[in-house]
Amino acid sequence: MLDFLAKAGIQRAVLSLGYEASQIEAAIKPYHRLQLSCVTEPAALGTGGGLRHALDATQGETLLALNGDSMTPFDLQRFLDFHKKGGWQVSLAAVTLEDCARFGRLDMADDGAVRAFYEKQAGGAGIINAGIYLVERGVLADLPEGQCQSFERDVLEPLSRQGRLGGFLCPGPFIDIGTPESLASAEKLVPSIMDRIGS
């Protein structure tokens, strides 16, 4: 994931850590392609609370946030252009899958507005949230500090109802490592994704 960010042109990253944080810090200690900072949650804060807790370690008004267990190729400049042109408070990377059963679906308008989220359900093709976000700093600053929050439920879903959430379609493939099977397949797919960063 860090190589993925470096190849996309990122120079500095903040890692929001929780469970077994010391193991991750030890693993990244020799890594030098990015300037890295680590922020560890004092208790489990959820995806939104974790981002809020790490906010003071970040710089800039528009932040790139990524899940640590999934990956899809994206063009950072095109993603930024989409975000700014749409005036979105948050933009998420979206990918079309033949089977969305494990991930839930997005309802997206032609202009990229994310209109609704649908829970995990029976299989079938659709568009999913790839777990990559451009977030305006004020969105995270408005979250209460030190409280457990879901970024998806407490931030993204309200923004979609307000028409302030954009969805940027990426070509795929999409990798997650949420099951032993998907973890095993990731080893084969990661090299192809790395080759497509920026394309």
N, C-alpha and C positions, 0 to 999 in steps of 0.2 A: 504493500500500500504506500509506503514512503517513497519507493522508487517511482511509483505511479504518479505521485504528487510532484516529485522533482522533475520528471519528464514533461509534465504539464506546465512547467514554468514556475511552480511555487518555490519560494526560497525559505519560508519560515512556517513551522507548524506547531500547534499546541495540542498535546494529547490529553484528553480528559479521561482519567483512569479511576478505576474502582477496585473490583475484586482482583487480587493477586497483582496489584500495581507494581510491587517491587520486582517481580519477575519481568514485567514489560520494560521497566526502567533499565534493568540489567541487560536485557536483550538489545536495546537501542543505544546503549552507551557508546559502542564503537561506530555508530552510524554518522557519517559526515556530509552526506549530499544535501541535507537540510539543516537549518538551525532549529533545534527542537527544545521545547519547554514542556514540562509535565505538571499537570494539576490533578491532585488526587482528592476525590470526594471524601468527606469525613464520615458519611453514611450514604447508603444508596439513595440517589436523588432522581432517578429516572432519566430518560433521554433529554427532557427539557431542563430539569434541574441541573443536570450535569453540564449542559451548555451554559446555563446562567452562571454556574460556579466558576467556569473557566473564562468567563468574559473578560475579567480584568487583566488576564494574561495576553489578550489579543490586541491587535492594532487595526485601525481603519474603520470605515463606516459600513462597508459591505464585506461580509465574512463568508468564506467557503467552509461548510461543515459537511463531514462525511461519516457515515457509519463505518466502523472498523471491521465489519465482517461481510462486506459486499463490495462489488466493483463492476463498473461498466465504463467503456471508453467514452470520453466526451471532449469537445473542443471548448476550452475554457473561455476564449475570447468570444465565441459565438454565444455561449451560455450567458456571459456578462452582458453582451449586446441585447439579448432577449430580455434579460432581467431589467435593464435600464429602460429600454424602449417601452416595455409594458408597464413600468412604474410599479412593479410588484413589490410587496413587503418581503415576501419569500418566494423564490423560484425553486422548484425541485426538478431533478433529472428524472425522466420517465422512459420506460422501455416497454415495447410490445412483446408479450410472451404468448406462446401457443397454449400454455396451461398456467393459469393464475391462481390455482387452488390454494397454494401455500402462502400467497402474498396479499390477497385482496385486490380490488380493481379501483382505477380512477375513472371518473367521468370528466372528460376534457372537452372544452369548446374549441371551435376552429381557430380562435385567436390565442389558444394556449391556456386560457383560464381553467383552473381546476374547479369544477362545480360541485363534486361530491366524492366521498370515499365509500367504498363498499367493502364490508368485512369479508374475510376468507370464507369461501363457499365452494360449491361444486366446480370442477375443472372447466376449462374452456379458455379461448383466446381473449386477450384484453390488454390494457395498459396498466403497468404497475409503477409504484414509487420505487426508484432505484436507491434511495438513501443518500443522495448527494444534493446539497442545498446551497443556494446563495441567500444570505439572511441579512437584512438591514439591522444594524447594531441596536437600534431602539426597540426592535421586537424582543430581543433577549433582555435588554435592560429593564423592560416593563414586567418581566417575570419576577415573582417574589424570591428573594434570596434564601437559600437554605431549605427550601421546600421541595418535596418530591413532585415532579411535574412530568407529564408525557408531552414530548414535542409534537407528536402526531395528533393526539387527542386535544391537548390544551392550547396548541398554537396553530397547527395546520388546518384542522377542521373549522375553527372559527374564522380564520382568514379566508377559507374557501367560500364560506357563507357570505362573507363581506365583499367577495369579488377581488380580493387582494393577493391571491395565491396563483402563481403561474406554473405551468408544466412544460418543460423543455424536452422534446422527444429526442432520444439518442438512439443510434442504430443497433446497439447491442454488440456482442452478447452480454448477458448479465450473469454474474457469478455471486452466489452467497455460500457461506460455509455453515449453514444452520443445521445440517444433518450430516451424518458420516458419509453418505453417498455424494452429497454436493461438495463436501470437503475433498473427497477423492477426485472428483471431476475437475476441481479448481486447478489442480496441478497441471492439467493438460491445457486449460483455457487461459491461464494467466499470461503465458508468453504471447499468445495471439492478441490479447488485450493490450499488452505493453507495446506491441508493434503498431497499434492503431491509435494510440494517444495523440490527440491533436488532429486526427483525420476526420 
